[in-house]
Amino acid sequence: MSGLFQRVVIVGATGPTGIHLARELTGRGTPVRVVSRSRERLERAFAGLGVEIAAADALDAVALGHAVEGCDLVVDAIGLPADRMSDHPRTARVMAAAAAKEGARLLQVSGYWAYLPVRRLPVNEDHPRSGGNWMIRLRREAEDVLLEAGAAVVQLPDFFGPDVHTSTLQRPLEEAVAGRPMSWIGSPDVPREYVFVPDAMRLVADLAAHEEAYGRQFVVPGSGPLTGRRLAELAGEELGREVRLRAAPLWLLRLLALVSRDLRAFSPMLPHYARPISFDAGRLRELVGEAEATPYGEAVAATLRWLTR
């Protein structure tokens, strides 16, 4: 990658995708600048990594313009909570303008929400991108802003792993470490595909090095199907004890959302997480070759070790 870009700036770098992408790129010899609103969080997240730090709000055009100066690839790794979802299209527009002024390439690390509601499996880039609730439409709008600006948009399955703090797979593992039953959305036997975040960011770094990637979207593969029941087994094998599973039907989750602020914010997405999901990453393979995915047993074990550190 160092042959294509002289310096990469990652905006929203203190999230898990930003942290792992910075590690991957610096390991390849690419100079990296990391950007987030909090300098303190940046210094803590990247201590000893040898990256350049710049504090800036991605909604502040002037500050972001200064933060991307001298960089020839701008990466949008911003992940926002439900109550700030409407900022995604806004930050995308600011980022597109800043990159254009600098003459830099753009890459966005996004998720698969743009393809919801799922109409067929496996999901690939030809799947319809229409319909869905307001959260889905806002993520799709942000992607479209950047695609129009010539960005490569990389769409991930739900991810988990070290440095992840919020995901539908990470949360049950946190509960297992705490000795509580693992909470699961819907049936524990519904297969869903997840990606280990270091695997995903290795693929993003590979893809970024290809000129043909820009102006297109790419679905990233996970490690294959996984059920809640199998996750509990894998967690139990690593922890050396039985891990119980508490599967919750949608009607119960909707009831609990009345008293849980976090669950209430996420409730528009709940039906999608009770259904199977799988991905076809053929377009990505055409550019970077076959992806090497960490088996769930190894990835879950590594995540649990990080959670118990």
C-alpha positions in Angstrom: 0.0 0.0 0.0 2.8 2.4 0.7 3.5 2.5 -3.0 0.1 4.0 -3.8 -0.3 6.5 -1.0 2.2 8.7 0.7 0.1 9.4 3.8 -3.3 8.1 4.9 -5.6 10.0 7.3 -8.3 8.1 9.2 -11.2 10.1 10.4 -13.2 8.6 13.3 -10.0 6.8 14.2 -10.8 5.9 17.9 -13.4 3.4 16.9 -12.5 -0.3 16.4 -12.2 -0.1 12.6 -10.0 3.0 12.8 -7.7 1.5 15.4 -7.2 -1.8 13.6 -6.8 -0.1 10.2 -4.1 2.2 11.6 -2.3 -0.8 13.0 -2.5 -2.6 9.7 -1.3 0.3 7.6 1.6 1.3 9.9 2.6 -2.4 9.9 2.9 -2.1 6.1 5.1 1.0 6.4 2.4 3.5 5.4 2.5 6.9 7.3 -0.9 7.4 9.1 -2.6 10.4 10.7 -5.4 9.6 13.0 -8.3 12.1 13.6 -11.0 12.3 16.2 -12.7 14.9 18.3 -10.7 14.1 21.4 -6.9 14.3 21.5 -6.9 12.5 24.8 -8.7 9.5 23.4 -6.4 9.5 20.4 -3.3 9.5 22.6 -4.7 6.7 24.7 -5.8 4.5 21.7 -2.6 4.9 19.7 0.0 5.1 22.4 3.3 3.8 21.0 2.0 3.1 17.5 3.9 5.9 15.8 1.0 7.7 14.1 0.4 11.4 13.7 -2.4 12.7 15.9 -4.9 15.5 15.0 -8.0 16.5 16.9 -10.8 17.7 14.8 -14.6 17.5 14.6 -15.7 15.9 11.3 -18.6 18.4 11.1 -16.2 21.3 11.2 -15.2 22.0 7.6 -12.2 24.2 8.5 -10.9 21.9 11.2 -11.3 18.8 9.0 -9.7 20.6 6.1 -6.6 21.2 8.2 -6.6 17.6 9.5 -6.4 16.1 6.0 -3.7 18.4 4.6 -0.8 16.6 3.1 -2.7 13.3 2.9 -3.6 11.5 -0.4 -6.1 9.0 1.1 -8.9 10.1 3.4 -10.6 7.2 5.3 -14.1 7.7 6.8 -14.2 5.3 9.7 -16.8 7.1 11.7 -19.4 5.1 13.6 -22.2 7.0 15.3 -24.8 6.0 17.9 -28.5 6.0 17.0 -29.1 9.5 18.4 -26.5 10.9 16.1 -27.2 8.8 13.0 -28.4 11.9 11.0 -24.8 13.2 11.2 -23.5 10.5 8.9 -24.6 12.2 5.7 -23.3 15.5 7.0 -19.9 14.2 7.9 -19.7 12.5 4.5 -20.3 15.8 2.7 -17.7 17.6 4.8 -15.2 14.8 4.2 -15.9 14.7 0.4 -15.3 18.5 0.2 -12.1 18.3 2.3 -10.7 15.4 0.2 -11.6 17.2 -3.1 -9.8 20.3 -2.0 -6.7 18.3 -1.1 -6.9 16.2 -4.3 -7.1 13.0 -2.1 -8.8 9.7 -2.7 -11.7 8.7 -0.4 -12.5 5.4 1.3 -15.4 4.7 3.6 -15.6 1.8 6.1 -19.4 1.2 6.3 -21.7 -1.7 7.1 -24.2 -3.8 5.3 -27.2 -1.8 6.4 -27.6 -0.2 3.0 -28.8 -3.5 1.7 -31.6 -3.9 4.3 -34.3 -5.1 4.2 -32.7 -8.3 2.9 -34.6 -9.7 -0.2 -32.2 -12.5 -1.1 -29.1 -14.3 0.2 -26.2 -14.1 0.0 -26.0 -10.4 -0.1 -23.7 -8.9 -2.7 -23.3 -5.5 -4.4 -26.1 -6.2 -6.8 -28.6 -6.6 -4.0 -31.2 -3.8 -4.0 -30.4 -0.7 -1.9 -33.8 0.6 -1.2 -36.4 0.8 1.6 -35.8 0.3 5.2 -36.2 2.5 8.3 -34.7 5.9 8.9 -31.4 4.5 10.3 -30.8 2.4 7.2 -31.7 5.3 4.9 -29.2 7.7 6.6 -26.3 5.2 6.3 -27.2 4.6 2.7 -27.3 8.4 2.0 -23.9 8.8 3.5 -22.5 6.0 1.3 -24.1 7.6 -1.8 -22.5 11.0 -1.0 -19.1 9.4 -0.9 -19.7 7.1 -3.9 -20.6 10.2 -6.0 -17.4 11.8 -4.8 -15.4 8.8 -6.2 -14.9 6.9 -2.9 -14.4 3.2 -2.4 -17.1 2.1 0.0 -16.4 -1.0 2.0 -19.4 -2.7 3.6 -18.7 -5.0 6.6 -20.8 -7.7 8.3 -21.4 -7.1 12.0 -17.9 -7.3 13.5 -16.3 -8.3 16.8 -12.9 -8.6 18.3 -10.3 -6.6 20.4 -11.2 -2.9 20.8 -14.8 -3.5 19.9 -17.2 -2.1 22.5 -20.6 -2.3 20.9 -21.9 -5.0 18.5 -24.5 -7.7 18.5 -21.8 -10.4 18.9 -19.4 -8.5 21.2 -22.1 -7.8 23.8 -22.9 -11.5 24.4 -19.2 -12.2 24.8 -18.9 -9.5 27.4 -21.8 -11.1 29.3 -20.1 -14.5 29.2 -16.9 -13.0 30.7 -19.0 -11.5 33.4 -20.6 -14.9 34.2 -24.0 -13.9 33.0 -26.1 -15.7 30.4 -25.4 -14.5 26.8 -28.3 -12.4 25.5 -29.2 -13.3 21.9 -31.7 -11.6 19.5 -34.2 -14.1 18.2 -33.7 -17.8 17.8 -30.3 -19.2 18.8 -30.3 -21.4 15.8 -30.5 -18.7 13.1 -27.2 -18.6 11.2 -25.6 -15.2 10.7 -22.3 -14.2 9.3 -19.8 -12.0 11.3 -16.3 -10.7 10.7 -13.3 -10.5 13.0 -12.3 -6.9 12.9 -8.6 -7.4 12.3 -9.5 -9.6 9.3 -11.8 -6.9 7.9 -9.2 -4.1 8.2 -6.5 -6.3 6.5 -8.9 -6.6 3.5 -9.6 -2.8 3.6 -5.9 -2.1 3.4 -5.5 -4.6 0.5 -8.4 -3.0 -1.3 -7.2 0.6 -0.8 -4.1 -0.2 -2.8 -6.1 -0.8 -6.0 -7.0 2.1 -8.3 -10.0 0.1 -9.6 -11.6 0.1 -6.2 -12.5 3.8 -6.2 -16.1 4.8 -7.1 -17.4 1.4 -6.3 -18.7 -0.5 -3.3 -17.4 -3.8 -1.9 -19.0 -6.4 0.4 -16.5 -7.8 2.8 -16.9 -11.5 3.8 -17.0 -12.8 7.3 -16.0 -16.3 8.7 -19.2 -18.0 7.5 -22.4 -18.9 9.4 -22.5 -18.8 13.2 -25.5 -19.4 15.5 -25.9 -18.2 19.0 -25.9 -21.7 20.2 -22.5 -22.3 18.6 -21.1 -19.1 20.0 -22.0 -20.2 23.5 -20.2 -23.5 22.9 -17.1 -21.7 21.7 -17.1 -19.2 24.6 -17.5 -22.1 27.0 -14.5 -23.9 25.5 -12.3 -20.9 26.0 -13.6 -19.9 29.4 -13.5 -23.5 30.7 -17.1 -23.5 32.0 -20.6 -23.7 30.8 -21.9 -20.5 29.2 -25.6 -20.2 29.2 -27.6 -18.6 26.4 -30.7 -16.4 26.9 -32.4 -16.0 23.5 -35.1 -13.3 23.4 -38.0 -13.3 20.9 -38.7 -9.9 19.3 -41.9 -9.3 21.3 -39.9 -9.5 24.5 -37.2 -7.2 23.2 -39.8 -4.7 22.2 -41.2 -4.8 25.7 -37.8 -4.4 27.3 -37.1 -1.5 25.0 -39.8 0.4 26.9 -37.5 0.6 29.9 -34.0 0.4 28.3 -32.8 3.5 26.6 -30.0 1.7 24.7 -32.4 -1.1 23.5 -35.0 1.5 22.6 -32.6 3.4 20.4 -31.7 0.1 18.6 -35.2 -1.2 18.4 -35.8 -0.2 14.7 -33.0 -2.7 13.7 -34.1 -5.6 15.9 -36.2 -7.5 13.2 -33.2 -7.5 10.9 -31.0 -9.1 13.5 -33.4 -12.0 14.1 -33.0 -13.2 10.4 -30.3 -15.1 8.6 -27.6 -13.1 6.9 -24.7 -14.2 4.6 -22.5 -12.4 2.1 -21.0 -13.0 -1.3 -17.7 -11.1 -1.7 -17.0 -12.1 -5.3 -16.3 -8.5 -6.3 -13.7 -8.1 -3.6 -12.0 -11.4 -4.5 -11.6 -10.2 -8.1 -9.2 -7.5 -6.9 -7.5 -8.8 -3.8 -7.8 -12.6 -4.1 -9.3 -15.1 -1.7 -9.8 -13.7 1.8 -8.2 -15.5 4.8 -10.8 -15.5 7.5 -9.9 -16.3 11.1 -12.0 -19.3 12.2 -14.6 -18.4 14.8 -12.9 -20.6 17.4 -9.7 -18.6 17.2 -11.4 -15.2 16.8 -13.8 -15.8 19.8 -10.9 -17.0 21.9 -8.8 -13.9 21.0 -11.8 -11.6 21.8 -12.4 -13.2 25.2 -8.7 -12.9 26.1 -8.9 -9.2 25.3 -12.1 -8.8 27.3 -10.4 -10.5 30.3 -7.1 -8.7 30.1 
